[in-house]
Amino acid sequence: MTPSALYYKLLNLSNIHANPSSLEEILAIRSSDAIHAWGHKYLVSRNPKLSEHMDNKTFEAHLKSTGPYLEFNPCEIHAITVDEHQRTSVIHMSYFLRPAKSDETVEQDLIWTLKFTDDEDVDKILIKESVEFVDAAASSRIGEIVRGIHGDVREDVRGGITLRGY
């Protein structure tokens, strides 16, 4: 059985989200009211810099604020599962992150859950929600290296890079 156009659209958006060619590309596949958040609930409850839900403007600022601290190597997508009926996908992947001015690369093995808009026109479907489940130990290690080189990260920085002691 050939997958549907909807399946291919959700799979394509998931692949682009996991490995965008630019900041502009990842923002272009998000609906105007999309939100970004982090999971796991216990981790988020104990780390205020993971607790806010981000609109697109705040998500863009987050991505820009971490950029000066990290160098991104090619990622590896391990699996993508698409549910057409619920218009969701789950991405298991790894980012290989190297803190700027460091020789150490840390594998951030993570899970993304994505929800998509309900547009009937498949070509108009976009991401309406992204939730990022990070490896707290990897994030903590990245943050430790960054702080060792650069001192504390700026106050506006959010995400796993801010974690300590996991």
N, C-alpha and C positions, 0 to 999 in steps of 0.2 A: 504494500500500500504506500503510495506516495504521500509524504507529509503535505499538509495544507499550506496555503500562502500565509495564514496567521502563524502557524508554527515557524515557518522560515523567518517571518518578520521578528517574532519574539527572540528567536535564536540569534539573529543578526544584531538586534539591539543589545542582547546580553554579551555577545562577543565584543562589540564596540565599547560597551561600558567597561568590560574587564581590561581591555587593551586599547584605549583611545590613542589616536595619533597626535592629539593636541587637546588643550583645555577647551578650545572652541568646539571640538567634536563631541566631547562628553557633555557639554552644556546643551548642544544642539539636539541631543536625543532625549532631553528631559522636558516634561510638560512645564508650562509657565508656573504652575502651582506645586511642582514636585517638592518632596522633602527628602532629606538624608538624615539617617540616625545610626547609632551604634547599638549593638547587642554585645553581650549577654547581660541580662538584667542586673545580676549582682555586681559585675564589673562596672557597669554604667552607674549604678547607685553609689558606688564608692569613689568615683572619679568624675568630679564636676565638669571637667573639660571634654567629657564624652556624653554628657547628659542632655545637651540641647538638641532639639530637632532643627535642622538647617533648611532654610529655603534656598533657592538657587543662588541668590546673591551671597548668602553666608557660606554655602558650599564652595562657591568659586573662591571666596576669600580664604577659606580653609586650605584649599589646594594650593593657592598662591603662597600662603604663609609657611607651609611646610617645604615648599620647593627649595629655598636657599639652604636647607639643612640636609637634603637627601639627593642622591643620584640614583636614578632608576635604570636598572638593567632590564633586559628582556624578561617578560613574565612568562609563566607557564600555566595554561588552563588545564586542569586535571579532568574536570567534568562540568557539563551544563545540563541541567534537567529543566525542561519546559513543560508547563501545564497550561494548555490552551484554554481549557474551560474556566479556570480561575484567573487566567492571564497573569501568571507568575512564572518566575524562573529562579533557580538556585545555581550559583556558580561556585565551584570549589577550585581555588587557584592559589598560586604563589607569586608574590612580588619578591624580587631579589633586590633588597635595598642596601645601598652603601652610603653611610653618613658622609657628607662632604668633608674632604680632607682626611678621610680614613681609608685604610686598606682592607678593613673587614666588611664583608657582605653578609647580611642577615636575611634568611628566608622568612618572609611573612606569609605563612600558610593560613589562608582565610576563606571565609564563606561570605558571599553576597546573597541577599534575597532581594529580588526585584518584583515590583508590581507595575502593571502597565495600564494605560488609559483604556476606556471602553469604546473608543471610536469604532464605528461600523466600517469605515473606510480603512482597510489595513494599512495603507500608505501613511495614514495620519497618526497611527499609534505611536506613543512615546512612553518613556518611563515616568511613573508618577510617585514612586517611592523606592528608595534604596536603603537597605540596612546592612551594615558592615560588621561582621563578627570577626574580630581580630584575635590573633594569638598574643595573649597578654605578655607572655615571657619574651617573645620576639620583639614586641613593641617596647617593652621595658629595656631590653638590651640596646635597641636602636637609640632610645632616649638617653641611656647611660653613656654611650659613645658620643652622641651629639653634645651632651652637657660637658663631657670631658674635654672636648675640642673647643666648643663655642661658649661655654657657660650656660646659664639658664636660657631656655627658649623664650622668645618674646611672649608677652601676655596674651596676644591675639591668637596664638597657635592652639589648635584643637587637635584631637585625635590621639592615636596610639603613641605617638612620639612623646606625649606628656606623661605617660605611665612610669611609675617608679616601683622597684622592689618586687617584681613578680617572677 
